[in-house]
Amino acid sequence: MKLSRLLAGTALCAAVATTAQAQETLEMTSAFSENLPILGTAAVNFVDKINGISESVEFEHYNPGELVPTLEALDAVSNGSVDAAYTTAGYWQGKITSASLFAAVPFGPEAGEFLAWMMYDDGLELFQRMYDENGYDVHVIPCGIIAPETSGWFKNEINSVADLEGLNMRFFGLGAEVMQRLGVSTSLLAGGDIFPALERGAIDATEFSMPRIDARLGFYNIAKFNYFPGWHQPATLFELLINKDRWEDLDERAQRQIEVACMANITDNYAEGEATNFEAMQTNTEEHGVTIKTWSPEMLETFENTWNEVAAELAAEDEYFAEVWADLQEFREGYNVWNSNIYLPRPR
């Protein structure tokens, strides 16, 4: 009896040791600092989820700049100097014309529709093909999503296109193309670089994310006019990039666990954004003297018409952008049959 117990214990120790030896550790850089709500917490939450369910793969979280700067993460994951990155494809627009179509589309789908196209239509296949055909050795998994962002923080009221002309503004993704057509000089800055740029006057205005996130970055200290709705980002999708060789070295069970953790993270990320922004808006107005502004119908029409011009030109210039854009538009036409009939009018 003692011998059988000893043998059983030895076997258990050997199994544990084998499991520990077999565990893969992936270093993951995040595009967002861990102390940034909704954006940064999503990366931390993903790591907690995957490390809580997997015995064969473990992720280590690193803040922006600890391994590589935010805007260098795609190249770093592709060349293998970093194993993985939690980020958003909109940061690669300067490298890949179609990238922002997989991050945030002006006047495009909100979160539910975006996920529907991504997970049950052609979106995810096109997403991976984009990286493959541009020579990036990465595997991509949707891993977070948030509802619309604010449309921007301005030092002065914006009542017409003339008020935009000549401004220097931090702006993200395809919306930046629209703002440039309207006379704004745009730049893409990582989150931590925005407030210093506002403070020293290098930029006059900014957009970044949701009210709670923007409040953490302190924009209300300098720019007192916060505009809505976020026409440029009706939803923002976040991606987990994993070096393709590292991904293929993982066993199928570990791969599925990563996918499950990302799907859970999408739910968590979306819920956190929906649950916590109204309080931030109230605090901004009541304690920080922020004026919440809504774009006039005329301004929104100008933004939308300009976006349609930009989209048509990008489709004419870039074959893959045209393919993705056409696929998304086809899906949206079908989705509208459902969307326009099923939902109650939203209360004001």
ZIKA-V922230 format. One record per residue. SS is DSSP state (2 for helix, 1 for strand, 0 for the rest). PHI is phi in whole degrees, 0 to 359 (none if undefined). OMEGA is omega in whole degrees, -180 to 180 (none if undefined). Layout:
{{SS/PHI/OMEGA} {SS/PHI/OMEGA}}
This chain:
{{0/none/179} {2/297/-180} {2/296/-180} {2/295/177} {2/293/179} {2/297/179} {2/295/179} {2/296/178} {2/296/178} {2/297/179} {2/297/179} {2/296/178} {2/299/179} {2/295/180} {2/294/179} {2/296/179} {2/297/179} {2/297/179} {2/298/-179} {2/296/-180} {2/291/-176} {2/278/-175} {0/293/176} {1/268/175} {1/248/180} {1/248/175} {1/277/-175} {1/239/172} {1/273/177} {1/248/176} {0/284/-173} {0/227/-179} {0/298/-176} {0/296/179} {0/272/179} {0/268/-176} {0/298/175} {0/70/178} {2/283/-178} {2/289/180} {2/294/180} {2/297/179} {2/293/178} {2/297/-179} {2/296/177} {2/299/-180} {2/299/177} {2/300/-178} {2/293/-176} {2/293/180} {2/291/179} {2/277/-177} {2/245/-175} {0/248/174} {0/258/-175} {0/246/178} {1/220/179} {1/225/178} {1/252/172} {1/248/-176} {1/272/175} {1/229/179} {0/286/178} {0/305/177} {0/89/180} {0/289/174} {0/252/178} {0/211/173} {0/297/-176} {2/309/-172} {2/280/178} {2/251/-173} {2/295/-179} {2/300/179} {2/297/-178} {2/294/178} {2/292/-179} {2/298/-177} {2/273/174} {0/87/178} {0/286/171} {0/229/-176} {0/286/-172} {1/204/178} {1/213/169} {1/259/-171} {1/202/176} {0/220/-174} {2/294/179} {2/298/178} {2/289/-176} {2/257/-177} {0/301/178} {0/291/180} {0/261/-174} {0/226/-174} {0/301/-175} {0/275/-171} {2/302/-175} {2/291/176} {2/295/178} {2/256/179} {0/236/-178} {0/201/-175} {0/243/178} {0/307/-179} {0/53/-176} {0/260/-175} {0/290/169} {0/279/-168} {2/303/-178} {2/298/180} {2/293/-180} {2/298/179} {2/294/179} {2/298/178} {2/296/-176} {2/292/-170} {2/265/-174} {2/236/173} {0/234/-172} {0/260/-171} {2/303/-175} {2/293/177} {2/298/179} {2/294/179} {2/300/-180} {2/294/179} {2/300/179} {2/303/179} {2/292/-179} {2/299/-174} {2/286/176} {0/260/172} {0/81/179} {0/262/-179} {0/271/-179} {1/227/169} {1/253/-175} {1/248/177} {1/226/171} {1/302/-171} {1/219/177} {1/184/176} {1/203/176} {1/230/178} {0/285/-176} {0/304/176} {0/263/172} {0/285/-175} {0/269/177} {1/145/177} {1/245/-175} {1/233/178} {0/283/180} {0/229/178} {0/297/177} {0/243/-177} {0/250/-179} {0/203/177} {2/299/180} {2/301/179} {2/287/178} {2/275/-172} {0/299/177} {0/89/179} {0/287/168} {1/259/-171} {1/218/170} {1/286/-180} {0/211/-173} {0/252/164} {2/63/-174} {2/291/176} {2/299/178} {2/296/178} {2/297/179} {2/293/-177} {2/297/178} {2/297/178} {2/296/-177} {0/262/172} {0/95/180} {0/265/173} {1/269/-174} {1/251/174} {1/218/179} {0/257/180} {0/247/172} {0/293/-173} {2/309/-176} {2/289/-178} {2/265/-171} {2/286/-177} {2/301/177} {2/302/179} {2/292/175} {2/296/-175} {2/296/-179} {0/269/176} {0/82/177} {0/292/171} {0/232/-178} {0/263/-174} {1/204/180} {1/205/159} {0/237/173} {0/217/-176} {0/203/-177} {0/278/-177} {2/305/-178} {2/295/-180} {2/291/180} {2/298/179} {2/296/179} {2/299/-180} {2/273/171} {0/80/-178} {2/301/-177} {2/298/179} {2/291/-174} {0/240/-178} {0/249/-171} {0/262/-179} {1/247/-177} {1/249/-172} {1/260/178} {1/224/-6} {0/279/180} {0/278/-176} {0/300/-175} {0/280/-179} {0/218/177} {0/297/170} {0/204/177} {1/232/-179} {1/262/178} {1/246/-173} {1/239/165} {1/254/176} {1/259/177} {1/234/177} {1/308/-171} {2/298/178} {2/295/178} {2/296/179} {2/298/-177} {2/289/176} {2/284/179} {0/286/175} {0/285/-174} {2/298/-180} {2/296/178} {2/296/178} {2/300/180} {2/294/179} {2/296/177} {2/298/179} {2/297/179} {2/296/179} {2/299/178} {2/292/178} {2/296/176} {2/296/-179} {2/292/176} {2/302/179} {2/298/-178} {2/297/-179} {2/298/-179} {2/296/-178} {2/295/180} {2/298/179} {2/296/-178} {2/290/-173} {2/275/-165} {2/239/-175} {2/272/-178} {2/294/178} {2/295/178} {2/296/178} {2/296/179} {2/296/179} {2/296/180} {2/302/-177} {2/282/-172} {2/279/-174} {2/249/-174} {0/246/175} {0/70/179} {0/279/173} {1/257/177} {1/276/-177} {1/241/176} {1/245/178} {0/301/177} {0/292/176} {2/305/-179} {2/293/179} {2/292/178} {2/297/177} {2/296/178} {2/296/178} {2/301/-176} {2/292/179} {2/296/179} {2/293/177} {2/299/180} {2/299/176} {2/294/180} {2/298/-179} {2/299/180} {2/297/-179} {2/290/178} {2/295/177} {2/294/179} {2/289/-176} {2/271/-171} {0/230/-174} {2/296/-177} {2/287/174} {2/304/-179} {2/299/-179} {2/295/-180} {2/294/-179} {2/300/179} {2/295/180} {2/296/179} {2/295/180} {2/295/178} {2/297/178} {2/297/-177} {2/295/177} {2/298/178} {2/292/-179} {2/300/-177} {2/296/175} {2/301/178} {2/284/-172} {2/298/-175} {2/281/-176} {2/245/-166} {2/271/-170} {0/265/173} {0/290/173} {0/302/-178} {0/284/178} {0/291/178} {0/256/none}}
